[in-house]
Amino acid sequence: MKQTKILNDVCKLIVDCEHKTAPTQAVGYPSIRTPNIGRGRLILDNVNRVSEKTYLAWTKRATPQANDLILAREAPIGNVAIIPKNLKVCLGQRTVLIRPDQNQVDSNYLCYLLLGDEIQGKILGLSNGATVHHLNMKDIRNLELPEIPPISTQRKISGILSAYDRLIENNTRRIKILEEMARSLYDEWFAKFRFPGYEQTSMVDSELGLIPEGWELKKLGNLVELVYGKALKAEQRLGGLVAVYGSSGIVGYHNEYLAKAPGIIVGRKGNVGSVFWSEDDFFPIDTVFYVQTRICLHYVYYNLKNQNFINNDAAVPGLNRNQAYSLPFILPSQEALERFQNFVSPIFRQLKKLRSKNTNLRKTRDVLLPKLISGEIDVENLDIETGIMNESEEVSSSSQEAIAG
């Protein structure tokens, strides 16, 4: 008869956070809150930081170590991340520190196990009934686990899944670099006016100050049309391949598009003035506008991201189209726009490829995860290296063999 284990059985400690907000400062130790807990990885962008005094006070119960897990007790409930080497952190509110017993369970394996559909379903069930989804410590410690394989098998499973995560991370870093390259080029040419040949170009007066000769100061409405999106309730979205955009970005998927790609989406209600780029046909809902224009779309995208769409005098927060149309809009020379287009178009094509790769990697990983955890895919006889892969390496042939089943 198989012996059922609970989470507490395979951990050296499971420790709750301090139930108060840590005082923060500009630099110091990261304080991990629920938004900083991603799928297996800590998200340190915009993380709160604390002083050494606060760090010591907030780690009295236990000092987080490399290979410990941090679990989110509230939204996004059930997210789990591993603490990497050489990173000292403390727990923010609504988080839990989990230290696996390495003689029983590998940290990476336990992380994937907790992120799997079976455990996530249990977590959601335990949190139902509360006004805000919330896990209590007793339920976390008593979380029932499926049968756990030997450590060697665990490491093979986590090795396969980690390979996908590392490729995704590598692509994500490349995406960030490419995005910064395109944004920096825009700023250099069109904000600082240091475009190719600027030394030989005279500057002339405008309502905004000096601008290059041959460039024009227009109103946004002269060059850009903001078209209303269309209502599409969540229950009407049919889950196809077409991204549905709201003011916070992609909010779902549908089987029909409203606007052709490439396109720009601008938040009208909710996240007012947010600006998104879509490389594929898309469906903008009624909380956004989408853009129609005859000039370089990449230039319009960055120009709109630099605009201040917020109307502080409005009684109800929202983007008034007529007010947006009255905003100043610098129209560069045709030569400058064409050269900019030639520079950034290859960058955007590469961004599309990398995002597509990540989408496919995530889908494959998410298909593999329950099959590997349940033992449907047997890795016992696979020759898999369990060490850290180089970030440039592709998924191993052993992993591909496991996929093929």
C-alpha positions as CSV (number, residue, x, y, z in Angstrom):
1,M,0.0,0.0,0.0
2,K,1.4,3.4,-1.0
3,Q,2.1,5.7,1.9
4,T,0.6,9.2,1.5
5,K,2.8,12.1,2.6
6,I,1.9,15.7,3.4
7,L,4.1,18.7,2.7
8,N,5.2,18.9,6.3
9,D,6.6,15.4,6.1
10,V,9.2,16.3,3.4
11,C,10.3,19.7,4.7
12,K,12.6,20.7,7.4
13,L,10.6,23.8,8.1
14,I,7.5,25.7,6.9
15,V,7.5,29.3,8.3
16,D,5.0,32.0,8.0
17,C,5.9,35.7,7.3
18,E,5.6,38.6,9.6
19,H,2.1,39.9,9.5
20,K,3.0,43.6,9.1
21,T,4.5,45.7,6.3
22,A,8.3,46.1,6.4
23,P,9.6,49.7,6.2
24,T,11.3,50.1,2.9
25,Q,14.1,52.1,1.4
26,A,15.7,52.7,-2.0
27,V,18.5,50.1,-1.6
28,G,19.0,47.1,0.6
29,Y,17.7,43.5,0.9
30,P,14.8,42.4,-1.3
31,S,11.5,41.9,0.6
32,I,9.6,39.3,-1.4
33,R,5.9,40.0,-1.7
34,T,3.3,38.0,-3.7
35,P,3.8,40.0,-6.9
36,N,7.5,39.0,-6.8
37,I,6.7,35.3,-6.8
38,G,6.5,34.0,-10.3
39,R,6.3,30.5,-11.7
40,G,9.4,28.9,-10.1
41,R,11.4,32.1,-10.3
42,L,11.6,35.3,-8.2
43,I,10.6,38.5,-10.1
44,L,12.9,41.2,-8.7
45,D,11.7,44.0,-11.0
46,N,10.3,46.8,-8.7
47,V,10.9,44.7,-5.6
48,N,10.7,46.4,-2.2
49,R,14.0,46.7,-0.4
50,V,14.7,46.9,3.3
51,S,17.6,47.9,5.6
52,E,19.9,45.4,7.3
53,K,18.1,46.1,10.6
54,T,14.7,45.3,9.1
55,Y,16.2,42.3,7.3
56,L,17.4,40.9,10.6
57,A,14.1,41.6,12.3
58,W,12.1,40.0,9.5
59,T,14.2,36.8,9.4
60,K,14.1,36.0,13.2
61,R,11.9,33.0,12.6
62,A,14.1,31.7,9.8
63,T,16.7,33.1,7.4
64,P,15.8,32.2,3.8
65,Q,18.5,30.2,2.1
66,A,19.3,29.2,-1.5
67,N,17.0,26.4,-2.7
68,D,14.3,27.3,-0.2
69,L,10.9,27.9,-1.7
70,I,8.6,30.9,-1.2
71,L,4.9,30.3,-1.6
72,A,2.2,33.0,-2.1
73,R,-0.7,32.6,0.4
74,E,-2.8,35.2,-1.4
75,A,-3.2,36.5,-5.0
76,P,-1.6,35.2,-7.0
77,I,-2.4,32.3,-4.7
78,G,-0.3,29.2,-5.1
79,N,2.6,30.7,-7.0
80,V,6.0,29.2,-5.9
81,A,9.5,30.4,-6.5
82,I,13.0,29.1,-5.6
83,I,15.5,31.3,-3.9
84,P,18.7,31.3,-6.1
85,K,22.3,31.2,-4.8
86,N,23.9,34.4,-3.5
87,L,20.6,36.2,-2.8
88,K,19.6,37.3,0.6
89,V,15.9,38.0,0.9
90,C,13.2,38.3,3.6
91,L,9.5,37.5,3.4
92,G,7.0,40.1,2.7
93,Q,3.4,39.8,3.8
94,R,1.2,36.9,2.7
95,T,4.1,34.6,1.9
96,V,5.5,31.4,3.4
97,L,9.0,30.0,3.5
98,I,9.4,26.3,2.7
99,R,12.7,24.4,3.3
100,P,12.6,21.0,1.6
101,D,14.4,18.1,3.3
102,Q,17.0,17.4,0.5
103,N,17.2,13.7,1.6
104,Q,13.6,13.3,0.6
105,V,12.8,15.8,-2.0
106,D,14.7,17.9,-4.5
107,S,13.9,21.6,-4.3
108,N,13.3,22.0,-8.0
109,Y,11.1,18.9,-8.1
110,L,9.0,20.1,-5.2
111,C,8.6,23.5,-6.9
112,Y,7.3,21.8,-10.0
113,L,5.1,19.5,-8.0
114,L,3.5,22.4,-6.2
115,L,3.0,24.2,-9.5
116,G,1.3,21.1,-11.1
117,D,-2.4,21.0,-11.8
118,E,-3.1,18.4,-9.1
119,I,-1.6,20.5,-6.2
120,Q,-2.8,23.8,-7.7
121,G,-6.4,22.4,-7.8
122,K,-6.1,21.4,-4.1
123,I,-4.8,24.8,-3.2
124,L,-7.7,26.5,-5.0
125,G,-10.1,24.2,-3.2
126,L,-8.6,25.0,0.2
127,S,-8.9,28.7,-0.5
128,N,-12.5,28.7,-1.7
129,G,-15.1,30.1,0.6
130,A,-13.0,33.1,1.7
131,T,-13.8,36.6,0.5
132,V,-10.2,36.8,-0.7
133,H,-8.5,33.6,-1.7
134,H,-6.2,32.7,1.2
135,L,-4.3,29.8,2.5
136,N,-3.8,29.2,6.2
137,M,-0.7,27.6,7.6
138,K,-2.3,24.4,8.8
139,D,-3.6,23.7,5.3
140,I,-0.2,24.4,3.8
141,R,1.6,22.0,6.2
142,N,-1.1,19.3,5.7
143,L,-1.2,19.6,1.9
144,E,-1.4,16.1,0.6
145,L,1.2,15.1,-2.0
146,P,1.2,12.4,-4.6
147,E,3.7,9.6,-4.4
148,I,7.2,11.0,-4.6
149,P,9.8,9.1,-6.7
150,P,13.4,8.5,-5.7
151,I,15.7,11.5,-5.6
152,S,17.5,10.4,-8.8
153,T,14.2,10.4,-10.7
154,Q,13.1,13.7,-9.2
155,R,16.3,15.3,-10.5
156,K,15.8,13.9,-13.9
157,I,12.2,15.3,-14.0
158,S,13.3,18.7,-12.7
159,G,16.2,18.6,-15.1
160,I,13.9,18.3,-18.1
161,L,11.5,21.0,-16.9
162,S,14.3,23.3,-15.8
163,A,15.8,23.1,-19.3
164,Y,12.7,24.7,-20.7
165,D,12.6,27.3,-18.0
166,R,16.2,28.3,-18.7
167,L,15.5,28.6,-22.4
168,I,12.5,30.8,-21.7
169,E,14.6,33.0,-19.3
170,N,17.3,33.3,-21.9
171,N,14.8,34.4,-24.5
172,T,13.2,36.8,-22.1
173,R,16.5,38.5,-21.4
174,R,17.1,38.8,-25.1
175,I,13.7,40.3,-25.6
176,K,14.4,42.9,-22.9
177,I,17.7,43.8,-24.5
178,L,16.1,44.2,-28.0
179,E,13.2,46.3,-26.6
180,E,15.7,48.6,-24.9
181,M,17.7,48.9,-28.1
182,A,14.7,50.0,-30.0
183,R,13.5,52.4,-27.3
184,S,17.0,53.9,-26.9
185,L,17.2,54.5,-30.6
186,Y,13.9,56.3,-30.6
187,D,15.0,58.5,-27.6
188,E,18.3,59.3,-29.2
189,W,16.8,60.3,-32.6
190,F,13.5,61.8,-31.7
191,A,13.8,63.1,-28.1
192,K,17.4,64.2,-28.1
193,F,17.4,65.0,-31.9
194,R,20.7,63.1,-32.3
195,F,19.7,61.4,-35.5
196,P,22.1,60.6,-38.4
197,G,23.1,63.9,-40.0
198,Y,21.9,66.0,-37.1
199,E,25.2,68.0,-37.0
200,Q,24.4,69.4,-40.5
201,T,20.7,70.1,-39.6
202,S,19.6,73.6,-38.4
203,M,17.2,73.9,-35.5
204,V,14.1,76.1,-35.8
205,D,11.6,77.4,-33.2
206,S,8.3,75.7,-32.5
207,E,5.7,75.8,-29.7
208,L,7.6,73.0,-28.0
209,G,11.0,74.7,-28.4
210,L,13.7,74.0,-31.0
211,I,13.1,71.2,-33.4
212,P,15.1,70.1,-36.5
213,E,14.5,72.0,-39.7
214,G,12.2,70.1,-42.0
215,W,10.3,68.5,-39.1
216,E,6.8,69.7,-38.2
217,L,4.8,70.2,-35.1
218,K,1.3,68.8,-35.5
219,K,-1.6,67.7,-33.4
220,L,-1.9,64.0,-32.7
221,G,-5.3,64.0,-34.3
222,N,-3.9,65.2,-37.6
223,L,-1.9,62.0,-38.0
224,V,-3.4,59.3,-35.8
225,E,-7.0,58.0,-35.5
226,L,-8.0,56.4,-32.2
227,V,-10.6,53.8,-33.1
228,Y,-13.0,52.5,-30.4
229,G,-12.6,48.8,-29.5
230,K,-15.7,46.5,-29.4
231,A,-17.4,45.0,-26.3
232,L,-16.6,41.3,-25.9
233,K,-17.5,39.8,-22.5
234,A,-15.3,37.0,-21.1
235,E,-18.0,34.4,-21.6
236,Q,-18.2,35.4,-25.3
237,R,-14.4,34.8,-25.9
238,L,-14.1,31.4,-27.7
239,G,-10.5,30.7,-26.8
240,G,-8.9,30.7,-30.2
241,L,-5.5,32.1,-31.2
242,V,-6.5,35.8,-31.4
243,A,-5.3,37.9,-28.5
244,V,-8.0,40.0,-26.8
245,Y,-6.7,43.3,-25.5
246,G,-7.9,45.4,-22.6
247,S,-6.3,48.3,-21.0
248,S,-4.0,46.0,-19.0
249,G,-2.8,44.1,-22.0
250,I,-3.9,40.6,-23.2
251,V,-7.1,39.6,-21.2
252,G,-8.1,36.5,-23.1
253,Y,-8.3,34.8,-26.5
254,H,-10.9,34.6,-29.3
255,N,-11.4,32.9,-32.7
256,E,-12.0,36.1,-34.7
257,Y,-10.0,39.4,-35.0
258,L,-11.3,42.9,-35.1
259,A,-8.0,44.6,-36.2
260,K,-5.3,43.6,-38.5
261,A,-1.6,43.4,-37.5
262,P,0.7,45.0,-36.8
263,G,-1.2,47.2,-34.4
264,I,-1.1,49.6,-31.5
265,I,-3.6,49.5,-28.6
266,V,-4.1,52.4,-26.2
267,G,-5.9,52.1,-22.8
268,R,-9.1,54.1,-22.7
269,K,-10.6,53.0,-19.3
270,G,-8.9,51.4,-16.4
271,N,-5.2,51.5,-17.2
272,V,-5.6,54.9,-18.9
273,G,-2.9,55.7,-21.5
274,S,-1.3,52.2,-21.5
275,V,0.2,51.4,-24.9
276,F,0.7,47.9,-26.4
277,W,2.1,46.6,-29.6
278,S,0.6,43.5,-31.4
279,E,2.5,41.6,-34.1
280,D,-0.6,39.5,-34.8
281,D,-4.2,40.2,-35.7
282,F,-6.0,41.1,-32.5
283,F,-9.4,42.0,-30.8
284,P,-9.4,45.3,-28.9
285,I,-12.3,45.5,-26.5
286,D,-14.3,48.5,-25.5
287,T,-11.8,49.7,-22.8
288,V,-9.2,50.5,-25.4
289,F,-8.6,52.3,-28.7
290,Y,-6.6,50.9,-31.5
291,V,-4.6,53.0,-33.9
292,Q,-4.9,53.8,-37.6
293,T,-2.3,55.9,-39.2
294,R,-0.5,56.4,-42.5
295,I,2.9,57.2,-41.0
296,C,5.6,54.8,-39.6
297,L,3.8,52.7,-37.1
298,H,6.9,52.0,-35.0
299,Y,7.5,55.7,-34.6
300,V,3.8,56.3,-33.6
301,Y,4.1,53.5,-31.0
302,Y,7.0,55.1,-29.2
303,N,5.6,58.6,-29.6
304,L,2.3,57.4,-27.9
305,K,4.3,55.7,-25.1
306,N,5.9,59.1,-24.4
307,Q,2.6,61.0,-24.4
308,N,0.9,62.1,-21.2
309,F,-2.7,61.0,-21.7
310,I,-3.9,61.6,-18.1
311,N,-6.5,64.3,-17.7
312,N,-6.3,65.3,-14.0
313,D,-9.4,67.5,-14.4
314,A,-11.7,64.7,-15.5
315,A,-14.4,63.6,-13.0
316,V,-14.1,60.0,-14.1
317,P,-10.7,58.6,-15.0
318,G,-10.6,57.8,-18.7
319,L,-8.9,58.8,-22.0
320,N,-10.9,61.5,-23.8
321,R,-10.3,61.1,-27.5
322,N,-10.7,64.7,-28.4
323,Q,-8.3,65.7,-25.6
324,A,-5.8,63.1,-26.9
325,Y,-6.2,64.5,-30.4
326,S,-5.2,68.0,-29.2
327,L,-1.8,66.7,-27.9
328,P,1.4,67.9,-29.7
329,F,2.9,65.4,-32.1
330,I,6.3,66.0,-33.7
331,L,6.4,64.7,-37.3
332,P,10.0,64.0,-38.3
333,S,11.2,64.2,-41.9
334,Q,10.3,61.3,-44.2
335,E,14.0,60.4,-44.5
336,A,14.4,60.1,-40.7
337,L,11.2,58.0,-40.4
338,E,12.3,55.7,-43.2
339,R,15.7,55.2,-41.7
340,F,14.2,54.6,-38.2
341,Q,11.8,52.0,-39.8
342,N,14.7,50.3,-41.5
343,F,16.6,50.0,-38.2
344,V,13.7,48.8,-35.9
345,S,11.8,46.5,-38.3
346,P,14.4,43.7,-37.9
347,I,14.4,44.2,-34.2
348,F,10.6,43.8,-34.0
349,R,10.8,40.7,-36.3
350,Q,13.3,39.1,-33.9
351,L,11.1,40.0,-30.9
352,K,8.2,38.3,-32.6
353,K,10.3,35.1,-33.1
354,L,11.5,35.1,-29.5
355,R,8.0,35.6,-28.1
356,S,6.7,32.8,-30.3
357,K,9.5,30.5,-29.2
358,N,8.7,31.3,-25.5
359,T,5.0,30.6,-26.1
360,N,5.8,27.2,-27.6
361,L,8.3,26.3,-24.9
362,R,5.8,27.2,-22.2
363,K,3.1,25.0,-23.9
364,T,5.5,22.1,-24.2
365,R,6.6,22.4,-20.6
366,D,3.1,22.7,-19.3
367,V,2.1,19.6,-21.2
368,L,5.1,17.7,-19.9
369,L,4.7,18.8,-16.3
370,P,1.7,16.6,-15.3
371,K,2.9,13.6,-17.4
372,L,6.3,13.7,-15.7
373,I,5.0,14.2,-12.2
374,S,2.4,11.4,-12.5
375,G,4.9,9.0,-14.0
376,E,3.0,8.7,-17.3
377,I,6.3,9.6,-18.9
378,D,8.9,7.3,-17.4
379,V,12.3,8.9,-17.1
380,E,13.9,6.1,-15.0
381,N,16.0,4.7,-17.9
382,L,16.7,8.1,-19.6
383,D,20.3,9.3,-19.5
384,I,19.8,12.9,-18.4
385,E,22.4,15.2,-16.9
386,T,20.9,16.9,-13.8
387,G,23.5,19.7,-13.6
388,I,22.9,23.2,-14.7
389,M,22.6,23.7,-18.4
390,N,24.4,26.5,-20.2
391,E,21.9,29.1,-21.2
392,S,22.8,28.8,-24.8
393,E,22.1,25.0,-24.9
394,E,19.0,23.7,-26.6
395,V,16.7,21.2,-24.9
396,S,18.6,17.9,-24.7
397,S,17.8,14.9,-26.9
398,S,16.8,13.0,-23.8
399,S,14.1,15.6,-23.1
400,Q,12.9,15.3,-26.7
401,E,12.8,11.6,-26.2
402,A,10.7,12.1,-23.1
403,I,8.3,14.3,-25.0
404,A,7.9,11.7,-27.7
405,G,6.9,9.3,-25.0
